[in-house]
């Protein structure tokens, strides 16, 4: 496992009208302060964060496909089949990827190692917040091994799907 770090998490959509330099500047400031930064967003903001060297990106498979030429994810693709392509993407950039794929689970890779975890089968009630839970749980359990961390984060995300509302 990695040493305990201070993390800044940026989650959700970047407000319209925000400078295109916002994420690259925030990433640089975070690194200058000695902290690490995790970004969970989509579209152009995700692409900017990838290029600017965020320490961890937490997209869904579909969000990653939107910004990476040649990477296509369809509902029929298994996470297992997509894992090598996700690894190739991670090797081209300095940060790690925590990629979620719903009931197929998630994969974490830094381009050198890759870990995949699949949740127990459940009947989801509400999937809102599952991705946020995945990232929050991953960041909260830095003392665990990568495999333990991912398995716990995937389980926590699945449990979020059993809630009838949001918190």
ChimeraX attribute file (.defattr): number of C-alpha atoms within 10 A of each C-alpha:
attribute: neighborCount
match mode: 1-to-1
recipient: residues
	/A:1	12
	/A:2	9
	/A:3	8
	/A:4	12
	/A:5	13
	/A:6	13
	/A:7	17
	/A:8	17
	/A:9	16
	/A:10	16
	/A:11	15
	/A:12	12
	/A:13	12
	/A:14	18
	/A:15	7
	/A:16	6
	/A:17	6
	/A:18	9
	/A:19	10
	/A:20	12
	/A:21	12
	/A:22	14
	/A:23	22
	/A:24	18
	/A:25	13
	/A:26	17
	/A:27	24
	/A:28	16
	/A:29	14
	/A:30	17
	/A:31	17
	/A:32	10
	/A:33	10
	/A:34	11
	/A:35	14
	/A:36	19
	/A:37	24
	/A:38	24
	/A:39	24
	/A:40	22
	/A:41	20
	/A:42	23
	/A:43	15
	/A:44	13
	/A:45	21
	/A:46	24
	/A:47	17
	/A:48	18
	/A:49	25
	/A:50	25
	/A:51	14
	/A:52	19
	/A:53	19
	/A:54	26
	/A:55	22
	/A:56	25
	/A:57	28
	/A:58	26
	/A:59	22
	/A:60	19
	/A:61	25
	/A:62	17
	/A:63	19
	/A:64	24
	/A:65	17
	/A:66	18
	/A:67	18
	/A:68	12
	/A:69	8
	/A:70	9
	/A:71	15
	/A:72	15
	/A:73	17
	/A:74	9
	/A:75	8
	/A:76	6
	/A:77	12
	/A:78	12
	/A:79	23
	/A:80	12
	/A:81	10
	/A:82	15
	/A:83	20
	/A:84	13
	/A:85	14
	/A:86	25
	/A:87	20
	/A:88	14
	/A:89	19
	/A:90	22
	/A:91	16
	/A:92	12
	/A:93	17
	/A:94	16
	/A:95	21
	/A:96	25
	/A:97	28
	/A:98	26
	/A:99	26
	/A:100	27
	/A:101	18
	/A:102	19
	/A:103	17
	/A:104	17
	/A:105	22
	/A:106	29
	/A:107	27
	/A:108	27
	/A:109	23
	/A:110	22
	/A:111	19
	/A:112	10
	/A:113	12
	/A:114	19
	/A:115	17
	/A:116	21
	/A:117	21
	/A:118	18
	/A:119	19
	/A:120	12
	/A:121	9
	/A:122	11
	/A:123	9
	/A:124	14
	/A:125	13
	/A:126	16
	/A:127	18
	/A:128	16
	/A:129	15
	/A:130	23
	/A:131	28
	/A:132	16
	/A:133	20
	/A:134	27
	/A:135	27
	/A:136	16
	/A:137	20
	/A:138	22
	/A:139	20
	/A:140	13
	/A:141	17
	/A:142	16
	/A:143	14
	/A:144	16
	/A:145	12
	/A:146	20
	/A:147	16
	/A:148	17
	/A:149	23
	/A:150	26
	/A:151	23
	/A:152	19
	/A:153	27
	/A:154	31
	/A:155	20
	/A:156	20
	/A:157	28
	/A:158	27
	/A:159	19
	/A:160	24
	/A:161	22
	/A:162	15
	/A:163	15
	/A:164	12
	/A:165	12
	/A:166	11
	/A:167	7
